[in-house]
């Protein structure tokens, strides 16, 4: 084979190698695109799950709550027992000393007295430990006693319906973290032994205006939420938040009724400006509330169980209303 033949053979080999390299490249490129597509699909699924979970969260605030506080039990709880000085460790060390019997090697090497002195020293050390423990127990007891005294005094005030104690407990325990984290703010007022709660719902910061769903292709679809659906979510959120506040208050305080009013920014057509106005006001009795199955109710429909003021339509949303105020 001449040089031309060798050249053709070499070119053929190189072309074959080049074709194999390009084929491998196209395969890797295809796999990269498939991977990107899978990543996009997984990301889209994740985004949809986050969106759906958020909608569920803001509509189901009422399904969780704090444990009920038993103020009667707290008032009647017995004080801590004052510690006594007990030489337990010293007695154990003395028992070992008094029952010491030297062994054969201790007798031979005249170590009996030395061993007894060592055991006596341990008796003294044990005595010191007992006394140190007693001093620490006294410190702990004083703290526990003061805590118990404060607890009894607070429980007594709560059971006597002292308004200042009510507000103090709400402020100290503050069981509304989940609602506060959404941006909602609460204000508490007591008037003639009636607890009024104003709930600023901040709907514009909480209710999403855009929905997320998966297309058949696996791509993420973003669409504006229809106004009627937006208003339904809005109403359910407001009612759920009110029920959650009621649940926490009834768990926290031994009262039989509360008045909760939700407020939001609405357009005042007489001024042309947005104002913080009441949109829902509810008088909630404990007995009625505790008979509800909070896991199964529709929060908006549940308002029919209570005296309430609400002007709502799916097409237009909330309108301003008057707060409920009790005369008695």
The 8 nearest C-alpha neighbors of each residue, nearest first, counted from 0:
[[1, 4, 5, 2, 3, 6, 8, 7],
 [2, 0, 4, 3, 5, 6, 7, 8],
 [1, 3, 5, 4, 6, 0, 7, 8],
 [4, 2, 6, 1, 5, 7, 0, 8],
 [3, 5, 7, 1, 6, 2, 0, 8],
 [4, 6, 2, 8, 3, 7, 9, 1],
 [5, 7, 3, 9, 4, 8, 2, 10],
 [8, 6, 10, 4, 9, 5, 11, 3],
 [9, 7, 11, 5, 6, 10, 4, 12],
 [8, 10, 6, 12, 11, 7, 5, 13],
 [11, 9, 13, 7, 12, 8, 14, 6],
 [10, 12, 8, 14, 9, 13, 7, 15],
 [11, 13, 15, 9, 10, 14, 8, 16],
 [14, 12, 10, 16, 15, 11, 17, 9],
 [13, 15, 17, 11, 16, 12, 10, 18],
 [14, 16, 12, 18, 13, 17, 11, 19],
 [15, 17, 13, 19, 14, 18, 20, 12],
 [18, 16, 14, 20, 15, 19, 13, 21],
 [17, 19, 15, 21, 20, 16, 14, 22],
 [20, 18, 22, 16, 17, 21, 23, 15],
 [21, 19, 17, 23, 18, 22, 24, 16],
 [20, 22, 24, 18, 23, 19, 25, 17],
 [23, 21, 19, 25, 24, 20, 18, 26],
 [22, 24, 26, 20, 21, 25, 19, 27],
 [25, 23, 21, 27, 26, 22, 28, 20],
 [24, 26, 28, 22, 27, 23, 29, 21],
 [27, 25, 23, 29, 24, 28, 22, 30],
 [28, 26, 30, 24, 29, 25, 31, 23],
 [27, 29, 25, 31, 26, 30, 24, 32],
 [28, 30, 26, 32, 27, 31, 25, 33],
 [29, 31, 33, 27, 32, 28, 34, 26],
 [32, 30, 34, 28, 29, 33, 27, 35],
 [31, 33, 35, 29, 34, 30, 36, 28],
 [34, 32, 36, 30, 31, 35, 37, 29],
 [33, 35, 31, 37, 36, 32, 30, 38],
 [36, 34, 38, 32, 37, 33, 39, 31],
 [35, 37, 33, 39, 34, 38, 32, 40],
 [38, 36, 40, 34, 39, 35, 41, 33],
 [37, 39, 35, 41, 40, 36, 42, 34],
 [38, 40, 36, 42, 37, 41, 43, 35],
 [41, 39, 37, 43, 38, 42, 217, 36],
 [42, 40, 44, 38, 43, 39, 37, 45],
 [43, 41, 45, 39, 40, 44, 38, 46],
 [42, 44, 40, 46, 219, 45, 41, 39],
 [45, 43, 41, 47, 42, 46, 40, 48],
 [44, 46, 42, 48, 43, 47, 41, 49],
 [45, 47, 43, 49, 48, 44, 42, 50],
 [48, 46, 50, 44, 211, 45, 49, 212],
 [47, 49, 45, 51, 50, 46, 52, 44],
 [50, 48, 52, 46, 47, 51, 53, 45],
 [49, 51, 47, 53, 48, 52, 46, 54],
 [52, 50, 48, 54, 53, 49, 47, 55],
 [53, 51, 55, 49, 50, 54, 48, 56],
 [52, 54, 56, 50, 55, 51, 49, 57],
 [55, 53, 51, 56, 57, 52, 58, 50],
 [56, 54, 52, 58, 53, 57, 59, 51],
 [57, 55, 53, 59, 54, 58, 52, 60],
 [56, 58, 236, 54, 59, 55, 60, 53],
 [57, 59, 236, 55, 56, 235, 239, 60],
 [60, 58, 56, 61, 62, 57, 55, 239],
 [59, 61, 62, 239, 243, 57, 240, 58],
 [60, 62, 243, 239, 59, 242, 63, 240],
 [63, 61, 60, 59, 294, 293, 64, 243],
 [64, 62, 61, 60, 65, 243, 59, 246],
 [63, 65, 247, 246, 66, 62, 243, 61],
 [64, 66, 247, 67, 250, 174, 63, 246],
 [67, 65, 250, 68, 64, 251, 247, 69],
 [66, 68, 250, 251, 65, 69, 249, 247],
 [67, 69, 251, 70, 250, 66, 252, 73],
 [70, 68, 72, 71, 73, 67, 253, 251],
 [69, 71, 73, 154, 72, 68, 74, 158],
 [72, 70, 74, 73, 69, 75, 154, 158],
 [73, 71, 75, 70, 74, 69, 76, 68],
 [72, 74, 70, 76, 71, 75, 154, 151],
 [73, 75, 151, 71, 154, 72, 76, 70],
 [76, 74, 72, 73, 71, 77, 151, 70],
 [77, 75, 73, 74, 72, 78, 151, 147],
 [76, 78, 75, 79, 147, 74, 80, 73],
 [79, 77, 147, 80, 76, 144, 148, 143],
 [80, 78, 144, 81, 77, 143, 140, 147],
 [79, 81, 82, 78, 140, 144, 77, 83],
 [80, 82, 140, 79, 83, 137, 141, 136],
 [83, 81, 80, 136, 137, 84, 133, 140],
 [84, 82, 85, 81, 133, 137, 136, 80],
 [83, 85, 133, 86, 82, 130, 129, 132],
 [84, 86, 87, 83, 129, 133, 130, 88],
 [85, 87, 89, 129, 88, 90, 126, 84],
 [86, 88, 90, 89, 85, 91, 129, 125],
 [87, 89, 91, 125, 90, 86, 92, 129],
 [88, 90, 125, 126, 92, 86, 91, 122],
 [91, 89, 93, 87, 92, 88, 86, 94],
 [90, 92, 88, 94, 89, 93, 87, 95],
 [91, 93, 122, 89, 95, 90, 94, 88],
 [94, 92, 96, 90, 95, 91, 122, 97],
 [93, 95, 91, 97, 92, 96, 90, 98],
 [94, 96, 92, 98, 93, 97, 99, 91],
 [97, 95, 93, 99, 94, 98, 118, 92],
 [98, 96, 94, 99, 95, 93, 92, 100],
 [99, 97, 95, 96, 94, 100, 93, 101],
 [98, 100, 96, 97, 95, 101, 115, 94],
 [101, 99, 98, 102, 111, 97, 96, 95],
 [100, 102, 105, 111, 99, 106, 103, 104],
 [101, 103, 105, 104, 100, 106, 111, 107],
 [102, 104, 106, 105, 107, 101, 108, 100],
 [103, 105, 107, 106, 102, 108, 101, 110],
 [106, 104, 110, 108, 102, 103, 107, 111],
 [105, 107, 109, 103, 104, 108, 111, 110],
 [108, 106, 104, 109, 105, 103, 110, 102],
 [107, 109, 105, 110, 106, 104, 111, 103],
 [110, 108, 106, 107, 111, 105, 112, 113],
 [111, 109, 105, 113, 108, 112, 114, 106],
 [110, 112, 114, 113, 105, 109, 101, 106],
 [113, 111, 115, 114, 110, 116, 109, 117],
 [112, 114, 116, 110, 111, 115, 117, 109],
 [115, 113, 117, 111, 112, 116, 110, 118],
 [116, 114, 118, 112, 117, 113, 119, 111],
 [117, 115, 119, 113, 118, 114, 120, 112],
 [116, 118, 114, 120, 115, 119, 113, 121],
 [117, 119, 121, 115, 120, 116, 96, 114],
 [120, 118, 122, 116, 121, 117, 115, 123],
 [119, 121, 117, 123, 118, 122, 116, 124],
 [120, 122, 124, 118, 119, 123, 125, 117],
 [121, 123, 92, 119, 125, 120, 89, 124],
 [122, 124, 126, 120, 121, 125, 127, 119],
 [125, 123, 121, 127, 126, 122, 120, 128],
 [124, 126, 89, 128, 122, 88, 127, 123],
 [125, 127, 89, 123, 129, 124, 128, 122],
 [128, 126, 124, 130, 125, 129, 131, 123],
 [127, 129, 131, 125, 130, 126, 132, 124],
 [130, 128, 126, 132, 127, 86, 131, 133],
 [129, 131, 133, 127, 132, 128, 134, 126],
 [132, 130, 128, 134, 133, 129, 127, 135],
 [133, 131, 135, 129, 130, 134, 136, 128],
 [132, 134, 136, 130, 131, 135, 84, 137],
 [133, 135, 137, 131, 136, 132, 130, 138],
 [136, 134, 138, 132, 137, 133, 139, 131],
 [135, 137, 133, 139, 138, 134, 140, 132],
 [136, 138, 140, 134, 135, 139, 133, 141],
 [139, 137, 135, 141, 136, 140, 134, 142],
 [140, 138, 136, 142, 137, 141, 143, 135],
 [139, 141, 137, 143, 142, 138, 144, 136],
 [142, 140, 144, 138, 143, 139, 145, 137],
 [141, 143, 145, 139, 140, 144, 146, 138],
 [144, 142, 140, 146, 145, 141, 147, 139],
 [145, 143, 147, 141, 146, 142, 140, 148],
 [144, 146, 148, 142, 147, 143, 141, 149],
 [147, 145, 143, 149, 144, 148, 150, 142],
 [146, 148, 150, 144, 145, 149, 143, 151],
 [147, 149, 145, 151, 150, 146, 144, 152],
 [150, 148, 152, 146, 147, 151, 153, 145],
 [149, 151, 147, 153, 148, 152, 154, 146],
 [152, 150, 74, 154, 148, 153, 149, 155],
 [151, 153, 149, 155, 150, 154, 148, 156],
 [154, 152, 156, 150, 155, 151, 149, 157],
 [155, 153, 157, 151, 74, 70, 156, 152],
 [156, 154, 152, 158, 153, 157, 151, 159],
 [157, 155, 159, 153, 154, 161, 158, 164],
 [156, 158, 154, 160, 159, 155, 161, 164],
 [159, 157, 155, 160, 156, 154, 70, 253],
 [158, 160, 156, 157, 161, 155, 154, 162],
 [161, 159, 157, 158, 162, 156, 192, 165],
 [162, 160, 156, 164, 163, 159, 157, 165],
 [163, 161, 165, 164, 160, 166, 189, 192],
 [162, 164, 166, 165, 161, 167, 168, 156],
 [163, 165, 167, 162, 161, 166, 157, 168],
 [166, 164, 162, 168, 163, 167, 169, 157],
 [165, 167, 169, 163, 168, 164, 170, 162],
 [166, 168, 164, 170, 165, 169, 171, 163],
 [169, 167, 171, 165, 170, 166, 172, 164],
 [170, 168, 166, 173, 167, 172, 171, 165],
 [169, 171, 167, 173, 168, 172, 166, 165],
 [170, 172, 168, 169, 173, 167, 166, 174],
 [171, 173, 169, 174, 170, 168, 167, 251],
 [174, 172, 170, 169, 175, 171, 176, 168],
 [175, 173, 172, 176, 247, 65, 169, 177],
 [174, 176, 178, 173, 177, 179, 244, 247],
 [175, 177, 179, 178, 174, 180, 173, 181],
 [178, 176, 180, 179, 175, 181, 60, 174],
 [177, 179, 181, 180, 175, 176, 183, 182],
 [178, 180, 183, 176, 182, 181, 177, 184],
 [181, 179, 177, 182, 178, 176, 183, 175],
 [182, 180, 179, 178, 183, 205, 177, 204],
 [183, 181, 179, 180, 184, 201, 178, 204],
 [182, 184, 179, 200, 199, 181, 178, 201],
 [183, 185, 199, 198, 179, 182, 200, 186],
 [186, 184, 198, 197, 199, 187, 196, 183],
 [185, 187, 197, 196, 198, 188, 184, 195],
 [188, 186, 196, 195, 197, 185, 189, 194],
 [187, 189, 195, 194, 196, 190, 186, 166],
 [190, 188, 194, 193, 192, 195, 162, 191],
 [189, 191, 193, 192, 188, 194, 195, 162],
 [192, 190, 193, 189, 327, 194, 326, 325],
 [191, 193, 190, 189, 194, 162, 160, 161],
 [194, 192, 190, 191, 189, 195, 257, 256],
 [193, 195, 189, 257, 188, 258, 192, 196],
 [196, 194, 258, 188, 187, 259, 189, 257],
 [195, 197, 259, 187, 186, 258, 260, 198],
 [198, 196, 260, 186, 185, 259, 261, 199],
 [197, 199, 261, 185, 262, 184, 200, 260],
 [200, 198, 262, 184, 183, 263, 201, 261],
 [199, 201, 183, 202, 263, 198, 262, 261],
 [202, 200, 203, 204, 199, 263, 183, 205],
 [201, 203, 205, 204, 200, 206, 263, 233],
 [204, 202, 205, 201, 206, 207, 264, 200],
 [205, 203, 202, 201, 206, 182, 207, 181],
 [204, 206, 202, 203, 207, 201, 181, 182],
 [205, 207, 202, 203, 204, 233, 208, 232],
 [208, 206, 209, 205, 210, 204, 203, 229],
 [207, 209, 224, 223, 206, 210, 229, 225],
 [210, 208, 223, 224, 222, 207, 221, 211],
 [209, 211, 222, 224, 221, 223, 212, 208],
 [210, 212, 221, 47, 220, 50, 222, 209],
 [211, 213, 220, 47, 219, 214, 210, 221],
 [214, 212, 219, 217, 220, 218, 215, 43],
 [213, 215, 217, 216, 218, 220, 219, 212],
 [216, 214, 217, 213, 218, 219, 212, 220],
 [215, 217, 214, 218, 213, 219, 40, 220],
 [218, 216, 214, 215, 40, 213, 219, 43],
 [217, 219, 214, 216, 213, 40, 43, 220],
 [218, 220, 213, 43, 212, 214, 221, 217],
 [219, 221, 212, 211, 213, 214, 218, 222],
 [222, 220, 211, 210, 209, 219, 212, 223],
 [223, 221, 210, 209, 224, 220, 211, 212],
 [222, 224, 209, 208, 210, 225, 221, 226],
 [223, 225, 209, 208, 210, 229, 222, 226],
 [226, 224, 228, 227, 229, 223, 208, 230],
 [225, 227, 229, 228, 230, 224, 314, 313],
 [226, 228, 313, 314, 230, 229, 225, 231],
 [229, 227, 231, 225, 230, 226, 232, 224],
 [228, 230, 226, 232, 227, 231, 224, 225],
 [229, 231, 233, 227, 316, 228, 232, 313],
 [232, 230, 228, 234, 233, 229, 235, 313],
 [233, 231, 235, 229, 230, 234, 236, 228],
 [232, 234, 230, 236, 231, 235, 229, 237],
 [235, 233, 231, 237, 236, 232, 230, 238],
 [236, 234, 232, 238, 299, 237, 233, 58],
 [235, 237, 58, 239, 233, 234, 57, 238],
 [238, 236, 240, 234, 239, 235, 233, 241],
 [237, 239, 241, 235, 240, 298, 236, 299],
 [238, 240, 236, 242, 61, 241, 237, 60],
 [239, 241, 243, 237, 238, 242, 60, 236],
 [242, 240, 238, 244, 243, 239, 245, 237],
 [241, 243, 245, 239, 61, 244, 240, 246],
 [244, 242, 61, 246, 240, 245, 241, 60],
 [243, 245, 241, 247, 246, 242, 248, 240],
 [246, 244, 242, 248, 243, 247, 249, 241],
 [247, 245, 243, 249, 244, 248, 242, 250],
 [246, 248, 250, 244, 245, 249, 64, 251],
 [247, 249, 251, 245, 250, 246, 252, 244],
 [248, 250, 246, 251, 252, 247, 245, 253],
 [251, 249, 67, 247, 248, 252, 68, 66],
 [250, 252, 248, 249, 68, 247, 67, 253],
 [251, 253, 249, 254, 248, 250, 165, 68],
 [254, 252, 249, 255, 251, 158, 157, 250],
 [255, 253, 252, 256, 249, 285, 257, 160],
 [254, 256, 285, 284, 253, 257, 286, 249],
 [257, 255, 284, 283, 285, 254, 282, 258],
 [258, 256, 194, 283, 282, 195, 259, 193],
 [259, 257, 282, 195, 281, 196, 283, 194],
 [258, 260, 196, 281, 280, 197, 195, 257],
 [261, 259, 280, 197, 279, 198, 196, 281],
 [260, 262, 198, 279, 277, 278, 199, 197],
 [263, 261, 277, 199, 276, 278, 198, 275],
 [264, 262, 275, 276, 200, 199, 201, 265],
 [263, 265, 275, 274, 273, 276, 266, 262],
 [266, 264, 273, 274, 263, 267, 276, 275],
 [265, 267, 273, 272, 268, 274, 271, 264],
 [266, 268, 269, 272, 270, 271, 273, 265],
 [269, 267, 271, 270, 266, 272, 273, 265],
 [268, 270, 267, 271, 272, 266, 273, 274],
 [271, 269, 272, 268, 267, 266, 273, 274],
 [270, 272, 268, 267, 269, 266, 273, 274],
 [273, 271, 270, 267, 266, 274, 268, 265],
 [274, 272, 266, 265, 267, 264, 271, 275],
 [275, 273, 264, 265, 276, 266, 272, 267],
 [274, 276, 264, 263, 262, 265, 273, 277],
 [275, 277, 262, 263, 274, 319, 264, 265],
 [278, 276, 262, 319, 261, 320, 279, 260],
 [279, 277, 319, 262, 320, 261, 318, 317],
 [280, 278, 309, 261, 260, 308, 277, 281],
 [279, 281, 260, 308, 322, 307, 259, 323],
 [282, 280, 307, 259, 258, 306, 283, 260],
 [283, 281, 258, 306, 257, 305, 307, 259],
 [282, 284, 257, 256, 305, 281, 258, 285],
 [285, 283, 256, 287, 286, 255, 288, 282],
 [284, 286, 255, 288, 287, 256, 289, 283],
 [285, 287, 289, 288, 284, 290, 255, 256],
 [288, 286, 290, 284, 285, 289, 291, 304],
 [287, 289, 285, 290, 286, 291, 284, 283],
 [288, 290, 286, 291, 287, 285, 292, 284],
 [289, 291, 287, 288, 286, 292, 285, 293],
 [292, 290, 289, 288, 293, 287, 296, 301],
 [293, 291, 294, 295, 296, 290, 289, 288],
 [292, 294, 296, 295, 291, 62, 61, 298],
 [293, 295, 292, 62, 296, 61, 59, 291],
 [296, 294, 293, 292, 297, 291, 298, 62],
 [297, 295, 293, 298, 294, 292, 301, 291],
 [296, 298, 300, 299, 301, 295, 235, 293],
 [297, 299, 301, 238, 300, 239, 235, 296],
 [298, 300, 235, 301, 297, 238, 302, 234],
 [299, 301, 297, 302, 298, 303, 296, 304],
 [302, 300, 298, 303, 299, 304, 297, 296],
 [301, 303, 304, 300, 305, 299, 298, 307],
 [302, 304, 301, 305, 300, 306, 307, 299],
 [305, 303, 302, 301, 306, 287, 288, 300],
 [306, 304, 303, 302, 307, 283, 282, 281],
 [305, 307, 282, 281, 304, 308, 283, 303],
 [308, 306, 281, 280, 305, 282, 309, 302],
 [307, 309, 280, 279, 320, 281, 310, 321],
 [308, 310, 279, 311, 278, 307, 320, 280],
 [311, 309, 318, 317, 320, 308, 312, 319],
 [310, 312, 317, 316, 309, 318, 313, 315],
 [313, 311, 316, 315, 314, 317, 310, 230],
 [314, 312, 227, 316, 230, 315, 231, 311],
 [313, 315, 227, 312, 316, 226, 230, 311],
 [314, 316, 312, 313, 317, 311, 230, 227],
 [317, 315, 312, 311, 230, 313, 314, 318],
 [318, 316, 311, 310, 278, 312, 315, 319],
 [317, 319, 310, 278, 311, 320, 316, 265],
 [318, 320, 278, 277, 276, 317, 321, 310],
 [319, 321, 278, 277, 309, 318, 308, 322],
 [322, 320, 323, 277, 308, 319, 280, 278],
 [323, 321, 280, 324, 260, 320, 277, 308],
 [322, 324, 280, 321, 325, 281, 258, 282],
 [323, 325, 322, 326, 258, 195, 321, 282],
 [326, 324, 327, 323, 193, 258, 191, 282],
 [327, 325, 324, 191, 323, 193, 190, 192],
 [326, 325, 191, 193, 324, 192, 190, 323]]
